[in-house]
Amino acid sequence: MTDYTAWPALARWDADRPASLAIRRGIWGKVHGASSGYRWIARSYGFATDCPDLAGALRIGAEDLAFSAPLWRRLPGRYLALWVYPSRARDSTGRQAILEKQVAEWLPVGGMPSAVAALVLLPALASRTDADWWQDSGDGDWGNPGFAVPLEPALNGPIRIDPDTLSSAIDGALDALARCVDAASLSAFYAALFASRLPARLQLTQPLPPAALAALLLPLPRDWADGLSLAGGLAARALDLHDLVLNWDGIAMSTEGDGGSQRWELADLVAQGVQPDPQQFDLAAAMAEALLTKHPIALPATLAANAGTFVEQPELRTPGASQGTGTPIAATDSTDSGTDPNAEGVTEPALAGLGPKVLHLDGLTRLPSDSVPVLRLLYDFATDVDVDRLDLHAFAKALLATERLDEWPVDQVRVLSLWPDEVAARLPACIDGERCRRKVDQLRAIAALLAAGAE
C-alpha cells in the first residue's frame, strides 16, 4: 500500500491516531408531485447553519444536463462533499427534474487535512440515493419553504478513520484516477493551477469517480489543498462562467461541447497571458507522475514552506446573496477576493507584482465617464504598475454585469485597443521585461476579442 504519510496534502497531521468525521447532511432537488421548485428536500439538524445561499455556492453551471459526478467545495469554516445524480422526480405539473444533490457538510476540527475528509466522504456519499427521503415525501408540508424531511442520525456518521482505512482509501483513489486520466491531462491541470488560470480544467471524456476527485488534492501543499474547491464534472450544455468562476478552482470537463460560450473563450484567452514558469511545469509533471505511479514526491523547500510564494493561492470564494433560485449574485466590489484571513490553514494570496509600487501610469487614452464597468476595471489594471496579472475572478464578475458584447459602444472598446502599446511605452525601465510582456499580452488579447465582439 502507498505510504500515505508522505503525501504533501496530509502534512502536519498525526495520522496514526484514530479519528472520526462528524458530518451533517442535506439533499437538494425537487420533490416528486409537489408544486415547489428546487429546495432542500431533507437535512439533518444544524445543516448549513449561517450559510443561507448554500445552494448557490454549489452550482456547477446551468445545471440543465442530467449526469452523475462528485464535487468538493470549500467555504469559510466548512467543507462540503457532494454527489450529483439524475433526479426521477416530477413536479405537480409533470415537469421532469434534472438533478439531485446529496451533500455532506464537515466542520474541520483537530487539524485534520481536508484531503482526508474528501477521501472518505466523497466515495461514501456516492452510495446515497433518493431512497433517503422518497418514502417520507408524501406527508411533507411542502407548502412551507422551511420544511425538510429530517434525516435519521444513523445516516449522518460520525465516520471512523484509522491508518488502515486511510491507506486503503488512498490506494483506491489513485487506482480510480489512473483509470480515467493520462499524465498529459494531469500535468496541464496542475500547471493551470500554478498559473492561477482558474478554474483549471482537467480534460476528460467523462466525469471523475468520487475517489479520483479526492486524489487530485494529494500532491499539493497542505495549505493550498485545504483551500481548493473541485468539481468532478459539469452539468451544463452551455457554459455558465458566472457560477464556474465564483464557485470552483478546478473542473473536470469533457473535451467535446465546451467551446460554445463566448465568455468562457474570452476568459481562457485572457488567461493565456498567465503562464507557469519552467520550474512550475516541471513540478506539475512530477505531481502527475506521483499520482499515476503511487510514489509521493517531496515538494521544493520554498513551496513546502509557503505555498503562496511559489504558487498563487486561489481566492476562497463565498456565496453571494440569493436571487430566489439559488444563483449567487456577484459582489458589487470587484476587488473583494472573498478570502477569510482568519480561517485555519488559510494564507493570504501572494500578489504577483511588477515590482515596488512606484507610480500609476499616466497618459493612457482615457475612457468616457459612462463607460461599461468591465472597461473601467481594465483601465485600472492597465495603469497599475504593481500588477501584471489580471484578476480573472473580478474580470468575470464585471463582464457578466455588462450587456452583450455586440451592444457595447464601439468607441469605448476601441480605446482599449490603444492601451497595450501605450502601457509598453510608459512602463519604467526597471520593470522586469517578462512581466511587462505578460501584462501587455493580456491587454492585447482582451482588446482583440472585445473589439471583434463589439463590431
LOKOL-559201 format. One record per residue (C-alpha): residue in one letter; x, y, z. Coordinates in Angstrom, 2 decimals, m for minus. Each point is the difference from the previous one (the first is absolute). Layout:
REM residues N
LOFI  residu     east    north       up
LOFI       A        X        Y        Z
...
END
This chain:
REM residues 455
LOFI  residu     east    north       up
LOFI       M     0.00     0.00     0.00
LOFI       T     1.00     3.63    m0.52
LOFI       D     1.85     1.77     2.84
LOFI       Y    m2.75     2.54     0.56
LOFI       T     2.09     2.02     2.48
LOFI       A     2.21     1.22    m2.86
LOFI       W    m2.74     1.76    m1.97
LOFI       P     0.40     3.80     0.38
LOFI       A    m3.75     0.63     0.47
LOFI       L     0.09    m2.11     3.19
LOFI       A     2.83     1.94     1.65
LOFI       R    m0.17     1.12     3.63
LOFI       W    m2.44    m2.67     1.11
LOFI       D     0.41    m2.94     2.36
LOFI       A    m1.53    m2.65    m2.23
LOFI       D     0.91    m2.85     2.36
LOFI       R    m2.63     1.11     2.48
LOFI       P    m3.55    m1.21    m0.83
LOFI       A    m2.37     2.86    m0.79
LOFI       S    m3.57     0.49    m1.09
LOFI       L    m1.91     2.24    m2.37
LOFI       A    m3.14     1.54     1.46
LOFI       I    m2.22     1.12    m2.85
LOFI       R    m3.34     1.63    m0.67
LOFI       R    m1.94    m0.83    m3.14
LOFI       G    m2.45     1.56    m2.40
LOFI       I    m1.71    m0.99    m3.26
LOFI       W    m0.78     2.59    m2.68
LOFI       G    m2.43    m0.58    m2.85
LOFI       K    m3.67    m0.09    m0.93
LOFI       V    m2.69    m1.83     1.95
LOFI       H    m2.00    m2.46    m2.07
LOFI       G    m3.54     1.25    m0.51
LOFI       A     0.51     3.30     1.84
LOFI       S    m0.55     3.49    m1.41
LOFI       S     3.17     1.41     1.57
LOFI       G     3.14     0.39    m2.08
LOFI       Y     3.51    m1.05     0.94
LOFI       R     0.46     0.01     3.76
LOFI       W     1.60    m1.77     2.94
LOFI       I    m2.04    m3.19     0.04
LOFI       A     1.62    m1.56     3.06
LOFI       R     2.61     1.03     2.53
LOFI       S     1.44    m0.89     3.36
LOFI       Y    m0.06     2.26     3.04
LOFI       G     2.29     3.03    m0.34
LOFI       F     0.72    m0.53    m3.69
LOFI       A     1.27     3.14    m1.83
LOFI       T    m0.25     2.25     3.05
LOFI       D     0.92     3.61    m0.88
LOFI       C     0.22    m0.81    m3.71
LOFI       P    m3.34     1.22    m1.42
LOFI       D     0.91    m0.35    m3.68
LOFI       L     1.83    m3.30     0.14
LOFI       A    m1.86    m1.19    m3.10
LOFI       G     1.50     2.86    m2.00
LOFI       A     3.49    m0.83     1.23
LOFI       L    m0.39    m3.57    m1.27
LOFI       R    m1.14     0.74    m3.54
LOFI       I     1.97    m1.55    m2.87
LOFI       G    m1.11     1.99    m2.97
LOFI       A    m3.48     0.23    m1.46
LOFI       E    m0.92    m3.43     1.41
LOFI       D    m2.10    m0.81    m3.05
LOFI       L     1.65    m3.37    m0.61
LOFI       A    m0.65    m3.22     1.93
LOFI       F     3.19    m1.77     1.01
LOFI       S     1.84    m1.41     3.03
LOFI       A     3.13     1.53     1.50
LOFI       P     1.71     0.78     3.32
LOFI       L     0.72     3.52     1.28
LOFI       W     2.27     1.27     2.77
LOFI       R    m0.76     3.54     1.19
LOFI       R     1.95     2.08     2.48
LOFI       L    m1.82     2.85     1.77
LOFI       P     1.19     2.01     3.01
LOFI       G    m0.14    m2.26     3.05
LOFI       R    m1.36    m3.06    m1.82
LOFI       Y     0.49    m2.51    m2.79
LOFI       L    m2.70    m1.68    m2.04
LOFI       A     0.13    m3.30    m1.84
LOFI       L    m2.68    m0.46    m2.65
LOFI       W    m1.32    m2.74    m2.20
LOFI       V    m2.09     1.28    m2.92
LOFI       Y    m2.26    m2.40    m1.92
LOFI       P    m3.06     0.07    m2.31
LOFI       S    m3.30     0.55     1.78
LOFI       R    m3.05    m2.19    m0.64
LOFI       A    m2.40     2.53     1.56
LOFI       R    m2.70     1.86    m1.90
LOFI       D    m1.68     3.07     1.43
LOFI       S    m3.77     0.54     0.21
LOFI       T    m0.16     1.11    m3.66
LOFI       G     1.85    m3.09    m1.18
LOFI       R     3.27     1.76    m0.77
LOFI       Q     3.02    m2.24     0.38
LOFI       A     2.61     1.10     2.52
LOFI       I     3.57    m0.18    m1.26
LOFI       L     2.38    m0.41     2.91
LOFI       E     0.03    m0.97     3.65
LOFI       K     2.92     0.66     2.38
LOFI       Q     1.04    m1.96     3.05
LOFI       V     2.05     2.29     2.23
LOFI       A     2.20    m0.81     3.01
LOFI       E     1.18     3.00     2.04
LOFI       W     3.15    m0.32     2.11
LOFI       L     1.29     2.61     2.42
LOFI       P     3.77    m0.56     0.30
LOFI       V     1.29    m0.78     3.48
LOFI       G     3.17    m1.47     1.47
LOFI       G     2.25     1.15    m2.83
LOFI       M    m1.24    m2.68    m2.40
LOFI       P     0.98     0.75    m3.63
LOFI       S    m2.84     0.59    m2.40
LOFI       A     1.41    m2.70    m2.28
LOFI       V    m0.70    m2.63     2.67
LOFI       A    m3.63     1.07     0.23
LOFI       A    m0.32     0.04    m3.80
LOFI       L     1.48    m3.50    m0.31
LOFI       V    m2.54    m1.37     2.47
LOFI       L    m3.14     2.07    m0.66
LOFI       L    m0.09     0.14    m3.81
LOFI       P    m0.12    m3.79    m0.60
LOFI       A    m2.38    m0.54     2.95
LOFI       L    m2.45     2.61    m1.24
LOFI       A    m0.12    m1.52    m3.49
LOFI       S    m1.94    m2.97     1.41
LOFI       R    m2.89     2.21     1.13
LOFI       T    m3.19     0.33    m2.07
LOFI       D    m3.44     1.57     0.26
LOFI       A    m0.99    m3.00     2.11
LOFI       D     1.18     2.16     2.92
LOFI       W    m3.15     2.14    m0.33
LOFI       W    m2.35    m1.32    m2.68
LOFI       Q    m2.23    m2.16     2.19
LOFI       D    m0.51     2.87     2.48
LOFI       S    m0.85     2.66    m2.58
LOFI       G    m3.73    m0.67    m0.15
LOFI       D    m0.65     1.44     3.46
LOFI       G     2.26     3.02    m0.37
LOFI       D    m1.16     3.59     0.50
LOFI       W     1.41     1.05    m3.35
LOFI       G    m1.94     3.26    m0.03
LOFI       N     2.31     1.13     2.81
LOFI       P     3.33     1.09    m1.55
LOFI       G     1.80    m0.78     3.26
LOFI       F    m1.18    m3.60     0.21
LOFI       A     2.35    m2.90    m0.69
LOFI       V    m0.16    m3.71     0.73
LOFI       P     2.20    m0.63     3.06
LOFI       L     2.84    m2.37    m0.78
LOFI       E     0.50    m2.79     2.50
LOFI       P     3.09     0.33     2.24
LOFI       A     1.27    m3.35    m1.28
LOFI       L     0.46     1.54    m3.45
LOFI       N     2.24     2.77     1.29
LOFI       G     3.02    m1.76     1.52
LOFI       P     2.33     0.59     1.72
LOFI       I     2.32    m1.91    m2.32
LOFI       R     3.01    m1.65     1.62
LOFI       I     3.43     0.36    m1.59
LOFI       D     3.08    m2.04     0.85
LOFI       P     3.36    m0.48    m1.77
LOFI       D    m1.08    m3.18    m1.83
LOFI       T    m3.24     1.62    m1.19
LOFI       L     1.84     3.07    m1.25
LOFI       S     2.74    m1.95    m1.76
LOFI       S    m2.59    m2.16    m1.74
LOFI       A    m2.00     3.10    m1.00
LOFI       I     3.06     1.62    m1.56
LOFI       D     0.89    m3.13    m1.95
LOFI       G    m3.54    m0.25    m1.34
LOFI       A    m0.06     3.70    m0.90
LOFI       L     3.28    m0.21    m1.93
LOFI       D    m1.17    m3.09    m1.88
LOFI       A    m3.25     1.76    m0.94
LOFI       L     1.90     3.05    m1.23
LOFI       A     2.43    m2.03    m2.09
LOFI       R    m2.88    m1.70    m1.81
LOFI       C    m1.45     3.22    m1.35
LOFI       V     2.82     2.57    m0.32
LOFI       D     3.31     0.07    m1.85
LOFI       A     3.22     1.72     1.00
LOFI       A    m0.33     2.79    m2.55
LOFI       S    m3.46     1.05     1.21
LOFI       L     1.08    m0.09     3.64
LOFI       S     3.12     2.06    m0.71
LOFI       A    m2.01     2.62    m1.85
LOFI       F    m2.49     0.17     2.87
LOFI       Y     2.63     0.65     2.66
LOFI       A     1.85     2.45    m2.24
LOFI       A    m3.23     1.99    m0.37
LOFI       L    m0.43     0.03     3.79
LOFI       F     3.55     1.27     0.45
LOFI       A    m0.62     2.83    m2.46
LOFI       S    m3.33     0.90     1.69
LOFI       R    m1.88    m0.75    m3.21
LOFI       L    m3.15    m0.70     1.98
LOFI       P    m2.04    m2.00    m0.23
LOFI       A     2.68    m2.39    m1.23
LOFI       R    m1.38    m2.61    m2.40
LOFI       L     0.77    m3.70     0.12
LOFI       Q    m0.90    m1.29    m3.45
LOFI       L    m1.98    m3.25     0.10
LOFI       T    m2.57    m1.87    m2.01
LOFI       Q    m2.16    m0.74     3.08
LOFI       P    m0.39     1.24     3.59
LOFI       L     2.59    m1.03     2.56
LOFI       P    m0.88    m2.75     2.50
LOFI       P    m0.41     1.35     3.56
LOFI       A     3.23    m1.49     1.36
LOFI       A     1.98     1.29    m3.01
LOFI       L    m1.15     3.56     0.67
LOFI       A     1.37    m0.25     3.55
LOFI       A     3.31    m1.36    m1.31
LOFI       L     0.65     3.25    m1.88
LOFI       L     0.66     1.70     3.34
LOFI       L     2.74    m2.39     1.15
LOFI       P     3.14     1.42    m1.71
LOFI       L    m0.81     3.64     0.84
LOFI       P     1.39     1.93     2.99
LOFI       R    m2.24    m0.41     3.05
LOFI       D    m0.98     3.67     0.28
LOFI       W    m0.94     0.16    m3.67
LOFI       A    m1.84    m3.32    m0.12
LOFI       D    m2.04     1.13     3.00
LOFI       G    m1.21     3.02    m1.99
LOFI       L    m1.13    m1.60    m3.27
LOFI       S    m3.48    m0.64    m1.35
LOFI       L    m0.14    m2.69    m2.71
LOFI       A    m2.81    m1.19    m2.28
LOFI       G     0.18    m3.49    m1.49
LOFI       G    m2.26     0.91    m2.90
LOFI       L    m2.04     2.79    m1.55
LOFI       A    m3.81    m0.10    m0.14
LOFI       A    m0.53     2.36    m2.91
LOFI       R    m0.58    m0.08    m3.73
LOFI       A     1.16     3.63    m0.16
LOFI       L     2.69     1.32     2.32
LOFI       D    m1.01     2.40     2.78
LOFI       L     3.19     1.89     0.77
LOFI       H    m1.69     1.80     2.89
LOFI       D    m0.42    m3.11     2.14
LOFI       L     3.21    m1.66    m1.15
LOFI       V     2.21     2.94     0.94
LOFI       L    m1.78     0.72     3.28
LOFI       N    m0.16    m3.56     1.28
LOFI       W     2.80    m2.20    m1.37
LOFI       D     3.79    m0.04    m0.18
LOFI       G     0.18    m3.14    m2.15
LOFI       I    m2.50    m1.79    m2.22
LOFI       A     0.14    m3.31    m1.84
LOFI       M    m1.45     0.79    m3.43
LOFI       S    m0.79    m1.95    m3.13
LOFI       T     2.16     0.63    m3.03
LOFI       E    m3.17     0.41    m2.05
LOFI       G    m2.66     2.71     0.16
LOFI       D     1.99     2.52     2.05
LOFI       G     0.55     2.62    m2.67
LOFI       G    m3.47     1.50    m0.29
LOFI       S     0.42     2.80     2.52
LOFI       Q     1.54     3.23    m1.19
LOFI       R     0.59     1.07     3.58
LOFI       W     1.89    m3.17     0.87
LOFI       E     2.13     0.41    m3.10
LOFI       L     0.73     3.58     1.01
LOFI       A     1.11    m0.94     3.51
LOFI       D     2.12    m2.83    m1.38
LOFI       L     1.65     2.31    m2.54
LOFI       V     0.78     2.56     2.69
LOFI       A     1.49    m2.74     2.18
LOFI       Q     2.45    m0.92    m2.75
LOFI       G     2.04     3.00     1.10
LOFI       V     0.44    m1.64     3.43
LOFI       Q     2.31    m2.95    m0.54
LOFI       P     1.90    m2.17     2.47
LOFI       D     3.75     0.41    m0.01
LOFI       P     2.19    m3.03    m0.97
LOFI       Q     0.45    m1.06     3.63
LOFI       Q    m3.77    m0.13     0.44
LOFI       F    m0.41    m2.06    m3.17
LOFI       D     2.54    m2.48     1.32
LOFI       L    m1.75    m0.21     3.36
LOFI       A    m3.40    m0.48    m1.68
LOFI       A     1.39    m2.94    m1.98
LOFI       A     1.58    m1.45     3.14
LOFI       M    m3.32     0.22     1.85
LOFI       A    m1.78    m1.80    m2.82
LOFI       E     2.62    m2.75     0.00
LOFI       A    m0.22    m0.32     3.79
LOFI       L    m3.74    m0.62    m0.19
LOFI       L     0.18    m2.50    m2.85
LOFI       T     2.91    m1.96     1.49
LOFI       K    m1.15     0.28     3.63
LOFI       H     3.32     1.49     1.06
LOFI       P    m0.34     3.30     1.92
LOFI       I     2.54     2.69    m0.79
LOFI       A     1.73     2.36     2.39
LOFI       L    m0.99     3.56    m0.76
LOFI       P     2.69     2.64    m0.51
LOFI       A     0.89     1.63     3.29
LOFI       T    m1.31     3.39    m1.06
LOFI       L    m3.32    m1.48    m1.05
LOFI       A    m0.41    m2.21     3.05
LOFI       A     0.78     2.89     2.35
LOFI       N    m2.33     2.52    m1.59
LOFI       A    m2.31    m1.10    m2.79
LOFI       G    m1.02     3.58    m0.66
LOFI       T     3.55     1.02    m0.97
LOFI       F     0.47    m2.50    m2.81
LOFI       V    m3.62    m0.60    m0.91
LOFI       E    m2.56     2.76     0.15
LOFI       Q    m2.70    m0.95     2.48
LOFI       P    m3.42    m0.26    m1.63
LOFI       E    m2.61     2.34     1.40
LOFI       L    m2.32    m1.67     2.50
LOFI       R    m3.35     1.08    m1.35
LOFI       T    m3.11     0.35     2.11
LOFI       P    m3.56    m0.23    m1.29
LOFI       G    m1.81     3.21    m0.81
LOFI       A    m3.54     0.99     0.87
LOFI       S    m2.74    m2.19    m1.42
LOFI       Q    m2.21     1.19    m2.79
LOFI       G    m2.63    m2.58     0.82
LOFI       T     1.31    m2.74    m2.27
LOFI       G     3.17    m0.76     1.89
LOFI       T     2.19     1.83    m2.50
LOFI       P     2.53     2.23     1.79
LOFI       I     0.11     3.66    m0.91
LOFI       A     3.48     1.32    m0.73
LOFI       A     1.35     2.37     2.60
LOFI       T    m0.16     3.65    m0.97
LOFI       D     3.58     0.58     1.18
LOFI       S     2.06    m1.62    m2.73
LOFI       T     3.13     0.08     2.13
LOFI       D    m1.46    m2.18     2.77
LOFI       S     1.76    m3.36    m0.10
LOFI       G    m2.29    m1.68     2.54
LOFI       T     3.04    m1.28     1.93
LOFI       D    m0.44    m0.60     3.70
LOFI       P     3.44     0.83     1.46
LOFI       N    m1.02    m1.33     3.41
LOFI       A    m0.93    m3.47    m1.23
LOFI       E     2.29    m2.77     1.22
LOFI       G     2.54    m1.11    m2.59
LOFI       V    m0.68     2.92    m2.35
LOFI       T     2.78     2.32    m1.08
LOFI       E    m0.41     3.33    m1.73
LOFI       P     0.24    m0.21    m3.80
LOFI       A     3.45     0.86    m1.32
LOFI       L    m0.32     3.03    m2.26
LOFI       A     1.89    m0.22    m3.27
LOFI       G     1.49     3.44    m0.50
LOFI       L     2.25     1.73    m2.47
LOFI       G     2.09     1.37     2.86
LOFI       P    m0.27     2.75     2.60
LOFI       K    m3.07     2.14    m0.51
LOFI       V     1.72     3.14    m1.18
LOFI       L    m2.70     1.64    m2.08
LOFI       H    m3.26    m0.24    m1.87
LOFI       L     0.44     0.31    m3.74
LOFI       D    m1.14     3.31    m1.46
LOFI       G    m0.66     0.92    m3.58
LOFI       L    m2.19    m2.95    m1.02
LOFI       T    m2.97     0.88    m2.16
LOFI       R    m2.81     0.40     2.52
LOFI       L    m3.46    m1.50    m0.10
LOFI       P    m3.22     2.04     0.08
LOFI       S    m1.49     0.32     3.48
LOFI       D    m2.97    m2.15    m1.05
LOFI       S     2.11    m2.92    m1.25
LOFI       V    m1.06    m3.55     0.84
LOFI       P     1.33    m1.40     3.33
LOFI       V     2.20    m2.67    m1.54
LOFI       L     1.92     2.64    m2.01
LOFI       R     0.47     2.13     3.12
LOFI       L     1.45    m3.07     1.72
LOFI       L     2.34    m0.59    m2.94
LOFI       Y     1.13     3.63     0.09
LOFI       D     0.93    m0.39     3.67
LOFI       F     1.96    m3.15    m0.87
LOFI       A     1.77     1.73    m2.91
LOFI       T     1.10     2.98     2.10
LOFI       D     1.05    m1.91     3.14
LOFI       V     3.75    m0.53    m0.20
LOFI       D    m0.05    m2.46     2.89
LOFI       V    m2.25    m2.56    m1.66
LOFI       D     0.94    m2.14    m3.00
LOFI       R    m2.76    m2.61     0.25
LOFI       L    m3.62     0.84    m0.48
LOFI       D    m2.32    m1.16     2.77
LOFI       L    m2.09    m2.38    m2.11
LOFI       H    m2.66    m0.43     2.67
LOFI       A    m0.61     3.75     0.21
LOFI       F     0.16     0.23    m3.80
LOFI       A    m2.63    m2.74    m0.41
LOFI       K    m2.30     1.69     2.52
LOFI       A     0.30     3.32    m1.81
LOFI       L    m0.49    m1.65    m3.39
LOFI       L    m3.14    m1.78     1.12
LOFI       A    m1.38     3.25     1.45
LOFI       T     0.10     1.70    m3.41
LOFI       E    m2.10    m0.29    m3.14
LOFI       R     0.73    m2.27    m2.95
LOFI       L     3.27     0.69    m1.79
LOFI       D    m1.72     0.99    m3.21
LOFI       E    m1.96     2.70     1.88
LOFI       W     3.05     1.75     1.50
LOFI       P     0.94     3.45    m1.31
LOFI       V     2.58    m0.62    m2.71
LOFI       D     1.94     3.16     0.82
LOFI       Q     0.59    m1.20     3.58
LOFI       V     1.28    m3.38    m1.13
LOFI       R     2.34     1.65    m2.51
LOFI       V     1.55     2.06     2.78
LOFI       L     1.04    m3.29     1.60
LOFI       S     1.90    m0.97    m3.15
LOFI       L     2.32     2.98     0.52
LOFI       W     1.10    m1.01     3.49
LOFI       P     2.42    m2.90    m0.69
LOFI       D     2.43     2.17    m1.97
LOFI       E    m0.48     2.92     2.39
LOFI       V     0.73    m2.21     3.03
LOFI       A     3.09    m1.51    m1.67
LOFI       A     1.34     3.49    m0.77
LOFI       R    m0.60     1.41     3.47
LOFI       L     1.08    m2.76     2.39
LOFI       P     3.19     0.97     1.86
LOFI       A     3.26    m1.54    m1.22
LOFI       C     0.49    m1.73     3.34
LOFI       I    m3.04    m2.24    m0.58
LOFI       D     0.81    m3.62    m0.81
LOFI       G    m0.43    m0.58    m3.74
LOFI       E    m1.81    m3.32     0.28
LOFI       R    m2.60     1.41     2.37
LOFI       C    m0.43     3.02    m2.21
LOFI       R    m0.69    m2.27    m2.98
LOFI       R    m2.50    m2.00     2.06
LOFI       K    m1.98     3.12     0.86
LOFI       V     0.08     1.33    m3.55
LOFI       D    m0.89    m3.39    m1.53
LOFI       Q    m3.07    m0.31     2.22
LOFI       L    m1.17     3.50    m0.94
LOFI       R     0.57    m0.72    m3.68
LOFI       A    m1.94    m3.29     0.14
LOFI       I    m2.93     1.65     1.76
LOFI       A    m0.03     2.95    m2.38
LOFI       A    m0.03    m2.25    m3.07
LOFI       L    m2.86    m2.15     1.19
LOFI       L    m2.15     2.82     1.37
LOFI       A     0.48     1.99    m3.19
LOFI       A    m1.11    m3.00    m2.06
LOFI       G    m3.06    m0.53     2.18
LOFI       A    m1.02     3.67    m0.10
LOFI       E     0.04     0.26    m3.80
END
